[in-house]
């Protein structure tokens, strides 16, 4: 004889709890998978635009600023002159659009993520915290740098930034010097660490041996970027000193 179905009110508490856990009493929200995939794609896009166009442009920009070691005229040609107005506009688009995309995504990450270094004192957790701190500092630094060194001279004064003005400001205004020293430190770390996470996230490097090598590549890149940055800052600072009579 077939056993009649048992109603839920006659089931044992253990069986009822087990069926709830197996049957999914808390079903997965509709669209949760789509949200995860969307966040994954946004993170990959933000990483890509930061490393590829912005990373390459930052390296070239620092290299051009090292022309300050050769004097004001060489710096003016390398940093502020373009072969054609279209080239200047294209450079602005290539830089500002990815910067805006990465900045908006980064602000969202800063607002939603919470470091747990006090609980898990790992090296990677420390790097994560430094990446978030440098992100906030770099955002403020780049905003001030774009306005004071790029937009303001062109909009209000009708010409590109002048080497003499920047050098004098760097030499005689200590807050400006400190901001550039710390700001370029943050940019160097943020870009080098971002390159490392880009390679890991996109699957460029996946083996344990490759990840160990990637760590040293990121450290080397950080030191190279920092040396270029502080070399340019020093050249501008030295050029702002009064001429000896």
N, C-alpha and C positions, 0 to 999 in steps of 0.2 A: 504494500500500500504506500502510496506517495505521501510524504510528509507535507502537511499544509504549510504555507509560508508563515513565517513568524513575524508578527507586528513589531514595530520598533519599541513599543512600550514593554514588550516581554523579553527583549534582548538583555543579556547581562551587561553591566556597565563596562566591563573590559572589552567585550565584543563590540559594543556600540562605539567606544572610543577608537578601537582599531579600525572600524569601518569608516569613521569620520576621517581618520588620518589617511587611509587608503583611497577613500572616495573623493578626497579633496574638498573638505568642508570650507576651505578658504581658497576658492578657485583663483587662478592667475588672472589678474586684471586684463580686460580686453585691450589689446594694443600695447601691452607691456613690451613684447618683443620688438615691435616697431620703434618704441622709444629708445630701447637699448641700441638698436642698430643705428638710429638717427644720431644718438650721442656719440657712438663710435665713429661714424662718418664725419661728424663735426670736429671731433678731436683730431682725426687724421688730416682733415683739410687744414685746420688751424696749424698743425705741426708742419705740414708741407709748405704752406705759404710763408711760414716763419723761416724755415731752413733754406729753401731753394731761392726765391727772389731776394728776401730780406737778408739772409745770411751772406749770399754772394755780394749783394750791394754793400753791406756793412764792411766786408773785407776790402773791397775796392775803395770805399770812402776813407777808411783808415789809411790805406796805402797812399791815396792822394794827399791826405793831410800831412803825411810825413814829408811832403815837399816843403813844409815850413822850415826844415833843417837847411834848405838851400836858399831861403830868403823869402821876402814878401812877394816879389814878382812871380817866382815859381809857384808859390802857394796859390796866389790869385788865379793863375792860369789853370792849375790842376783842379782846384776845388770849385770855382765859381763860373768858369767860362764853358760854354757849350758851342758845338759846331753849328747848331741851328736851333731856333726857338722850338721847333717840333721835338728836337732831342731833349730839351729841358722839360717840356710838357710830358713827354713819354716817361722820362725818369721819375717825375713827380707821381704819375699814375702807378708805375711799377712799384714805387716805394710806399705811397700813402694808402693805396687800396689794400694790399696785403697787411700793412700795419694796422689798419682799421679792423680788418677781419680778425686778426690774431688778438688785437686789444680787446675787442668786444667779447670774444670767447674767453680770454684770460680773466677778464673781470668777473664773468660768470663762474669760472672755476675758483677764483679767490673767494667769492661769496658763498660757494657751496661746500668747499673742502675744508677740513679741519685737521691740521697735523696732530699726530699722536706720539711725538718724540718722547714725552715724559713716560709713556708706557712701554714703547718699543724703541730702545736706544740703538738703532742699527745705523750703519754708514749710509745706506740708501735712504733711510728716513731723514737723516741730516741733509742729504742732497736735495730731497724733496722740499724740505723746509726752506733751504737756501734758494731754491728755484722760485718758490712763492714769494719770499721776501725780495729777491732781486727783481721779480716781475713788477711788484708795486713801485720799487725805486726807479726801475727803467722806464715805466710808464710816465712818471712825473718828470724824469730827466729828459726824455725824448720830447715831451710836450713843451717844456721850456726851451729846449735846444731848437726845435723846429720853428718856434715863434721868434725867439731872439736872434738866431743866427741865419734863418732862412726867410721867413715870411715878413717879419717886421721891416728889415731893410728894403725889401722889394716893394712892399705895399706903402709904407709911410715915407720912405726916402727915395724911392725910385731907382735903386741900384742894388747890386748884390752886396753881401757883407764885405767889409774892408778888413784886410789883414791887420793894418795898423790899429784899428779900433778893437778887434778881438784880442790882439796881443797886449794892448794896454790894459784892457779889462782883466785879462788873465793875470797880469803881473801886479796890478795895483789894487784889485778887488779880491780879497782873500776868499769871501764866500763863493765867488765864481770859480776860483781855482779848486776849492774843496768839492764843489758840486761836480766839476768835470772829472776830478780824480775818482770820486766815488761812483759817479754815473757810468764812466767807462769801465770801472771794475765790475759793476753790475751787468753791463752789456756783455762783457767778455765771458763772465760765468754763465749768464742766461743762454747765450748763443751756443757755447761749448756743450753745456749740459743738455740743451734742447736738441743739438745734433745727435747726441748719444741716444736720447729717448726716441728721436725720429728713426734712427737705424734699428732700434729694437722694436718699435711699434710697427714699422713697415716690413719687418722681416728681413732687412738687409743683413743683419747679423743675428744668429740664433743659437749657435753652439756655445758651450761653456768656454771653450778656448777662445772663440771669437769675441765673446763678451768681455773676457779679461783683457784682450788686446784693445778692444774698443774703449775701455776705461782709460788706458794710457793714451790713446789717441785724443780723447776728450780733454785730458789734462794738458797734453801738448798744445792742443788748439787754444785752450784757455790762456796758457802762458804766451803764446804767439800773439793773440789778440790783445792781451794786456800790455805786452811790450810795445806793440804798435801804437796803442792808445796813449800810453803814458809818454812814449817818445814824441808824439805829436803835441801833447799837452806841454811837455818840457820845452819843445822848440818854440811854441807860442809864448810861453812864460818868459823865456830868455830873450825873445825878440822884443818884448814889451819894456825891457829895461832901458832907462835913459842912456842916450849915447854919451860916451866919455869924451870930455873936451881936452 
